């Protein structure tokens, strides 16, 4: 008899394997790394911007205190000096090494002004910072620090003098007396403007401004000074044309003078 061989021949053992394409991992890494680095750079920029804002705010407060003291001499803010005081408080080296556009020269204070009637200063500082984008884009962000501060000019007490007489206020050249020390006719509204802007400006009467005969030969690079009711521009705050001496006298001593149309009623 023939015997049938039912023995199944040995098959090679089967093994399971998982194949991960190396190329896909490389592509994912190439896409993820730039995003990660950009996120890190953006975080660093945010921290730097926050540090700059804190430094500028502290510098502005320091410079504003100096300006508040100087308001006793003249009720005007000099934007050039204000900028210089801020840079000195913050540190020119700190600003020049920062992401502030133009460094220590990138702070602009020309929107700052002072009110002679209320004695308040409106401090406004603007600057730009570079963004973490390619330089050819020129991308920047604009920041502004703005706040108010009262000038340290003291105050004048209104009312009666020691002899129970009404106190009024007069000037050397005025023809009327004033009952309110803060009358707009008594207060010179001095503002700083660039010399190039003077030809296009007009006073309250619609007249043009001409160079002051007393101080016109001075340095005008940092700007000139004008008043709303004047017709001259000045290179110096100490010019006598910007000074108005006010005297407090008894009403009985102003015979021949009329009452101010604004505050004398």
C-alpha positions, 0 to 999 in steps of 0.5 A, spaced: 500 500 500 502 506 498 502 511 504 499 518 503 504 523 506 499 528 509 505 532 512 504 540 511 511 542 508 514 547 513 512 555 511 517 560 513 515 564 519 511 570 517 513 577 521 509 583 521 512 590 521 510 597 521 513 602 516 514 609 517 516 614 512 522 618 514 520 623 509 514 625 512 517 626 519 522 631 516 517 635 512 513 635 519 519 638 523 521 643 517 514 646 518 513 646 526 520 648 527 519 655 524 512 656 527 516 654 534 521 659 533 516 665 531 512 664 537 518 664 541 521 671 538 514 674 538 514 672 546 520 675 547 518 682 543 512 682 547 516 682 554 521 687 551 515 692 549 512 691 556 519 693 559 519 699 554 512 701 556 514 701 563 520 705 562 517 710 558 512 711 563 517 712 569 521 717 564 515 721 563 512 721 570 519 724 572 520 729 566 513 731 568 515 733 575 520 737 572 516 741 567 511 742 573 516 746 577 518 750 571 511 752 569 512 757 575 516 761 570 512 760 564 505 757 563 508 753 557 511 746 555 517 745 551 517 739 547 524 738 546 526 739 553 521 734 555 523 729 550 530 730 553 528 729 560 525 723 558 531 720 555 535 722 561 530 718 565 530 712 561 537 712 559 539 713 552 543 707 551 537 703 553 533 706 548 538 706 543 539 698 544 531 697 544 526 696 538 524 703 539 524 706 532 530 711 532 532 709 539 532 715 543 530 720 538 524 716 537 520 719 542 515 725 540 512 730 545 509 735 540 502 734 542 504 736 549 501 742 552 499 746 558 493 750 560 494 757 563 487 758 565 487 751 569 494 750 570 494 743 568 499 739 563 497 734 558 503 730 557 503 726 550 509 722 548 508 717 542 513 712 539 514 706 534 517 699 535 519 694 530 515 688 529 518 681 528 517 681 521 522 682 515 525 689 515 523 690 508 516 690 510 517 696 515 512 693 520 511 698 526 506 699 532 505 705 534 504 707 542 502 713 546 503 715 553 498 720 555 496 723 562 495 729 566 498 733 571 497 739 575 503 745 575 506 747 581 504 754 581 501 755 587 494 759 588 492 766 589 486 767 594 480 771 592 476 775 596 477 781 601 484 784 603 485 785 610 481 792 610 475 788 607 476 791 600 475 787 594 482 785 591 482 786 583 488 785 578 491 789 573 497 789 568 502 794 566 499 796 560 492 794 561 486 799 561 481 795 565 481 791 572 480 784 573 476 780 578 478 773 576 486 772 577 485 766 572 481 771 566 483 769 559 485 776 558 490 776 564 493 769 562 498 768 556 496 762 552 503 760 550 505 754 545 511 752 542 511 751 534 516 749 529 519 755 525 516 752 519 509 752 521 509 760 523 507 762 516 501 758 516 498 760 523 494 766 525 492 769 532 485 770 534 485 776 530 486 773 524 493 776 523 500 773 522 506 772 526 512 776 525 519 775 528 520 779 535 525 785 535 528 783 542 529 775 541 529 774 534 536 773 533 536 767 538 536 759 536 530 757 533 532 750 531 528 747 537 521 751 535 519 758 537 513 761 542 507 764 540 501 767 544 494 766 541 493 774 542 500 776 540 503 778 533 510 776 534 514 769 535 519 768 540 526 764 540 526 765 548 521 764 553 525 769 557 523 774 552 520 780 555 514 780 550 512 773 553 512 776 560 506 779 563 506 782 570 500 782 574 499 786 580 493 785 586 491 791 588 485 794 592 479 796 587 479 803 590 486 804 587 484 803 580 480 809 579 480 811 571 480 803 569 474 800 567 472 793 568 474 787 564 468 785 559 469 778 561 470 777 569 469 784 571 461 784 572 
